[in-house]
Amino acid sequence: MVHDNQKTSPEPPARKTGHKRVKLKSFMDYIDICLAENVRNDEVIFAEIKA
């Protein structure tokens, strides 16, 4: 017997790709510098970009 919570869910809708990369393109050099300096916290990087 399969319970409702055990049924397989349908596949999620396909995600659009590339949209976020376009928004980040102007910041990619800075993000690469942060990653090279082992800054891995996305909140820190985002706060610095917003400033």
PDB file as gemmi writes it, atoms N, CA and C in Angstrom:
CRYST1    1.000    1.000    1.000  90.00  90.00  90.00 P 1                      
ATOM      1  N   MET A   1       0.833  -1.185   0.000  1.00  0.00           N  
ATOM      2  CA  MET A   1       0.000   0.000   0.000  1.00  0.00           C  
ATOM      3  C   MET A   1       0.878   1.248   0.000  1.00  0.00           C  
ATOM      4  N   VAL A   2       0.580   2.195  -0.868  1.00  0.00           N  
ATOM      5  CA  VAL A   2       1.343   3.432  -0.966  1.00  0.00           C  
ATOM      6  C   VAL A   2       0.531   4.551  -0.341  1.00  0.00           C  
ATOM      7  N   HIS A   3       1.137   5.216   0.619  1.00  0.00           N  
ATOM      8  CA  HIS A   3       0.475   6.348   1.258  1.00  0.00           C  
ATOM      9  C   HIS A   3       0.664   7.598   0.410  1.00  0.00           C  
ATOM     10  N   ASP A   4      -0.204   8.587   0.625  1.00  0.00           N  
ATOM     11  CA  ASP A   4      -0.128   9.822  -0.159  1.00  0.00           C  
ATOM     12  C   ASP A   4       1.249  10.476  -0.076  1.00  0.00           C  
ATOM     13  N   ASN A   5       1.858  10.470   1.112  1.00  0.00           N  
ATOM     14  CA  ASN A   5       3.150  11.132   1.255  1.00  0.00           C  
ATOM     15  C   ASN A   5       4.290  10.316   0.659  1.00  0.00           C  
ATOM     16  N   GLN A   6       4.028   9.100   0.211  1.00  0.00           N  
ATOM     17  CA  GLN A   6       5.063   8.267  -0.386  1.00  0.00           C  
ATOM     18  C   GLN A   6       4.990   8.237  -1.907  1.00  0.00           C  
ATOM     19  N   LYS A   7       3.976   8.834  -2.473  1.00  0.00           N  
ATOM     20  CA  LYS A   7       3.863   8.850  -3.930  1.00  0.00           C  
ATOM     21  C   LYS A   7       4.981   9.713  -4.503  1.00  0.00           C  
ATOM     22  N   THR A   8       5.444   9.312  -5.641  1.00  0.00           N  
ATOM     23  CA  THR A   8       6.467  10.132  -6.272  1.00  0.00           C  
ATOM     24  C   THR A   8       5.817  11.378  -6.840  1.00  0.00           C  
ATOM     25  N   SER A   9       6.471  12.476  -6.633  1.00  0.00           N  
ATOM     26  CA  SER A   9       5.926  13.730  -7.142  1.00  0.00           C  
ATOM     27  C   SER A   9       6.338  13.898  -8.600  1.00  0.00           C  
ATOM     28  N   PRO A  10       5.579  14.645  -9.358  1.00  0.00           N  
ATOM     29  CA  PRO A  10       5.966  14.882 -10.751  1.00  0.00           C  
ATOM     30  C   PRO A  10       7.251  15.695 -10.810  1.00  0.00           C  
ATOM     31  N   GLU A  11       7.899  15.611 -11.919  1.00  0.00           N  
ATOM     32  CA  GLU A  11       9.137  16.367 -12.102  1.00  0.00           C  
ATOM     33  C   GLU A  11       8.868  17.857 -11.930  1.00  0.00           C  
ATOM     34  N   PRO A  12       9.789  18.577 -11.284  1.00  0.00           N  
ATOM     35  CA  PRO A  12       9.603  20.026 -11.170  1.00  0.00           C  
ATOM     36  C   PRO A  12       9.715  20.667 -12.549  1.00  0.00           C  
ATOM     37  N   PRO A  13       9.127  21.828 -12.716  1.00  0.00           N  
ATOM     38  CA  PRO A  13       9.229  22.484 -14.024  1.00  0.00           C  
ATOM     39  C   PRO A  13      10.685  22.795 -14.357  1.00  0.00           C  
ATOM     40  N   ALA A  14      10.999  22.756 -15.614  1.00  0.00           N  
ATOM     41  CA  ALA A  14      12.363  23.037 -16.056  1.00  0.00           C  
ATOM     42  C   ALA A  14      12.735  24.466 -15.684  1.00  0.00           C  
ATOM     43  N   ARG A  15      13.952  24.628 -15.206  1.00  0.00           N  
ATOM     44  CA  ARG A  15      14.414  25.956 -14.814  1.00  0.00           C  
ATOM     45  C   ARG A  15      15.008  26.662 -16.017  1.00  0.00           C  
ATOM     46  N   LYS A  16      14.775  27.942 -16.065  1.00  0.00           N  
ATOM     47  CA  LYS A  16      15.402  28.745 -17.107  1.00  0.00           C  
ATOM     48  C   LYS A  16      16.855  28.956 -16.709  1.00  0.00           C  
ATOM     49  N   THR A  17      17.747  28.840 -17.655  1.00  0.00           N  
ATOM     50  CA  THR A  17      19.157  29.014 -17.343  1.00  0.00           C  
ATOM     51  C   THR A  17      19.667  30.300 -17.965  1.00  0.00           C  
ATOM     52  N   GLY A  18      20.707  30.829 -17.384  1.00  0.00           N  
ATOM     53  CA  GLY A  18      21.353  31.997 -17.951  1.00  0.00           C  
ATOM     54  C   GLY A  18      20.844  33.323 -17.437  1.00  0.00           C  
ATOM     55  N   HIS A  19      19.631  33.382 -16.895  1.00  0.00           N  
ATOM     56  CA  HIS A  19      19.061  34.661 -16.475  1.00  0.00           C  
ATOM     57  C   HIS A  19      19.882  35.290 -15.354  1.00  0.00           C  
ATOM     58  N   LYS A  20      20.249  34.513 -14.350  1.00  0.00           N  
ATOM     59  CA  LYS A  20      21.020  35.048 -13.230  1.00  0.00           C  
ATOM     60  C   LYS A  20      22.430  35.402 -13.662  1.00  0.00           C  
ATOM     61  N   ARG A  21      22.979  34.649 -14.581  1.00  0.00           N  
ATOM     62  CA  ARG A  21      24.328  34.964 -15.049  1.00  0.00           C  
ATOM     63  C   ARG A  21      24.377  36.321 -15.719  1.00  0.00           C  
ATOM     64  N   VAL A  22      23.332  36.687 -16.416  1.00  0.00           N  
ATOM     65  CA  VAL A  22      23.296  37.991 -17.072  1.00  0.00           C  
ATOM     66  C   VAL A  22      23.321  39.083 -16.013  1.00  0.00           C  
ATOM     67  N   LYS A  23      22.559  38.894 -14.942  1.00  0.00           N  
ATOM     68  CA  LYS A  23      22.527  39.882 -13.866  1.00  0.00           C  
ATOM     69  C   LYS A  23      23.874  39.974 -13.157  1.00  0.00           C  
ATOM     70  N   LEU A  24      24.576  38.866 -13.041  1.00  0.00           N  
ATOM     71  CA  LEU A  24      25.842  38.839 -12.317  1.00  0.00           C  
ATOM     72  C   LEU A  24      27.046  39.170 -13.180  1.00  0.00           C  
ATOM     73  N   LYS A  25      26.865  39.238 -14.479  1.00  0.00           N  
ATOM     74  CA  LYS A  25      28.000  39.378 -15.391  1.00  0.00           C  
ATOM     75  C   LYS A  25      28.904  40.549 -15.032  1.00  0.00           C  
ATOM     76  N   SER A  26      28.322  41.691 -14.685  1.00  0.00           N  
ATOM     77  CA  SER A  26      29.145  42.859 -14.382  1.00  0.00           C  
ATOM     78  C   SER A  26      29.900  42.701 -13.059  1.00  0.00           C  
ATOM     79  N   PHE A  27      29.531  41.728 -12.244  1.00  0.00           N  
ATOM     80  CA  PHE A  27      30.188  41.513 -10.956  1.00  0.00           C  
ATOM     81  C   PHE A  27      31.098  40.291 -10.948  1.00  0.00           C  
ATOM     82  N   MET A  28      31.179  39.572 -12.058  1.00  0.00           N  
ATOM     83  CA  MET A  28      31.905  38.304 -12.070  1.00  0.00           C  
ATOM     84  C   MET A  28      33.388  38.458 -11.734  1.00  0.00           C  
ATOM     85  N   ASP A  29      34.030  39.511 -12.206  1.00  0.00           N  
ATOM     86  CA  ASP A  29      35.447  39.704 -11.880  1.00  0.00           C  
ATOM     87  C   ASP A  29      35.631  39.854 -10.374  1.00  0.00           C  
ATOM     88  N   TYR A  30      34.761  40.654  -9.748  1.00  0.00           N  
ATOM     89  CA  TYR A  30      34.847  40.852  -8.302  1.00  0.00           C  
ATOM     90  C   TYR A  30      34.553  39.554  -7.552  1.00  0.00           C  
ATOM     91  N   ILE A  31      33.551  38.816  -8.001  1.00  0.00           N  
ATOM     92  CA  ILE A  31      33.210  37.543  -7.356  1.00  0.00           C  
ATOM     93  C   ILE A  31      34.371  36.563  -7.485  1.00  0.00           C  
ATOM     94  N   ASP A  32      35.024  36.538  -8.635  1.00  0.00           N  
ATOM     95  CA  ASP A  32      36.186  35.667  -8.822  1.00  0.00           C  
ATOM     96  C   ASP A  32      37.314  36.036  -7.863  1.00  0.00           C  
ATOM     97  N   ILE A  33      37.523  37.338  -7.638  1.00  0.00           N  
ATOM     98  CA  ILE A  33      38.546  37.793  -6.689  1.00  0.00           C  
ATOM     99  C   ILE A  33      38.201  37.316  -5.282  1.00  0.00           C  
ATOM    100  N   CYS A  34      36.933  37.472  -4.898  1.00  0.00           N  
ATOM    101  CA  CYS A  34      36.502  37.017  -3.569  1.00  0.00           C  
ATOM    102  C   CYS A  34      36.718  35.519  -3.411  1.00  0.00           C  
ATOM    103  N   LEU A  35      36.354  34.754  -4.414  1.00  0.00           N  
ATOM    104  CA  LEU A  35      36.523  33.304  -4.342  1.00  0.00           C  
ATOM    105  C   LEU A  35      37.996  32.922  -4.278  1.00  0.00           C  
ATOM    106  N   ALA A  36      38.848  33.663  -4.991  1.00  0.00           N  
ATOM    107  CA  ALA A  36      40.287  33.398  -4.947  1.00  0.00           C  
ATOM    108  C   ALA A  36      40.856  33.684  -3.559  1.00  0.00           C  
ATOM    109  N   GLU A  37      40.218  34.615  -2.836  1.00  0.00           N  
ATOM    110  CA  GLU A  37      40.638  34.952  -1.472  1.00  0.00           C  
ATOM    111  C   GLU A  37      39.908  34.092  -0.438  1.00  0.00           C  
ATOM    112  N   ASN A  38      39.266  33.021  -0.890  1.00  0.00           N  
ATOM    113  CA  ASN A  38      38.519  32.084  -0.043  1.00  0.00           C  
ATOM    114  C   ASN A  38      37.342  32.721   0.678  1.00  0.00           C  
ATOM    115  N   VAL A  39      36.765  33.767   0.130  1.00  0.00           N  
ATOM    116  CA  VAL A  39      35.514  34.308   0.648  1.00  0.00           C  
ATOM    117  C   VAL A  39      34.418  33.477   0.006  1.00  0.00           C  
ATOM    118  N   ARG A  40      33.785  32.624   0.783  1.00  0.00           N  
ATOM    119  CA  ARG A  40      32.784  31.693   0.262  1.00  0.00           C  
ATOM    120  C   ARG A  40      31.376  32.018   0.735  1.00  0.00           C  
ATOM    121  N   ASN A  41      31.238  33.010   1.611  1.00  0.00           N  
ATOM    122  CA  ASN A  41      29.934  33.353   2.160  1.00  0.00           C  
ATOM    123  C   ASN A  41      29.209  34.268   1.184  1.00  0.00           C  
ATOM    124  N   ASP A  42      28.132  33.764   0.598  1.00  0.00           N  
ATOM    125  CA  ASP A  42      27.413  34.545  -0.404  1.00  0.00           C  
ATOM    126  C   ASP A  42      26.807  35.809   0.178  1.00  0.00           C  
ATOM    127  N   GLU A  43      26.433  35.792   1.453  1.00  0.00           N  
ATOM    128  CA  GLU A  43      25.863  36.990   2.070  1.00  0.00           C  
ATOM    129  C   GLU A  43      26.908  38.092   2.187  1.00  0.00           C  
ATOM    130  N   VAL A  44      28.146  37.720   2.482  1.00  0.00           N  
ATOM    131  CA  VAL A  44      29.233  38.696   2.577  1.00  0.00           C  
ATOM    132  C   VAL A  44      29.506  39.301   1.207  1.00  0.00           C  
ATOM    133  N   ILE A  45      29.608  38.462   0.200  1.00  0.00           N  
ATOM    134  CA  ILE A  45      29.879  38.949  -1.154  1.00  0.00           C  
ATOM    135  C   ILE A  45      28.746  39.849  -1.626  1.00  0.00           C  
ATOM    136  N   PHE A  46      27.504  39.438  -1.389  1.00  0.00           N  
ATOM    137  CA  PHE A  46      26.353  40.235  -1.811  1.00  0.00           C  
ATOM    138  C   PHE A  46      26.325  41.582  -1.094  1.00  0.00           C  
ATOM    139  N   ALA A  47      26.626  41.594   0.203  1.00  0.00           N  
ATOM    140  CA  ALA A  47      26.646  42.851   0.959  1.00  0.00           C  
ATOM    141  C   ALA A  47      27.707  43.793   0.411  1.00  0.00           C  
ATOM    142  N   GLU A  48      28.860  43.255   0.030  1.00  0.00           N  
ATOM    143  CA  GLU A  48      29.921  44.092  -0.524  1.00  0.00           C  
ATOM    144  C   GLU A  48      29.535  44.625  -1.900  1.00  0.00           C  
ATOM    145  N   ILE A  49      28.835  43.835  -2.684  1.00  0.00           N  
ATOM    146  CA  ILE A  49      28.388  44.296  -4.001  1.00  0.00           C  
ATOM    147  C   ILE A  49      27.351  45.396  -3.848  1.00  0.00           C  
ATOM    148  N   LYS A  50      26.438  45.234  -2.891  1.00  0.00           N  
ATOM    149  CA  LYS A  50      25.382  46.231  -2.678  1.00  0.00           C  
ATOM    150  C   LYS A  50      25.939  47.557  -2.179  1.00  0.00           C  
ATOM    151  N   ALA A  51      27.056  47.511  -1.458  1.00  0.00           N  
ATOM    152  CA  ALA A  51      27.616  48.728  -0.846  1.00  0.00           C  
ATOM    153  C   ALA A  51      28.206  49.671  -1.854  1.00  0.00           C  
TER     154      ALA A  51                                                      
END                                                                             
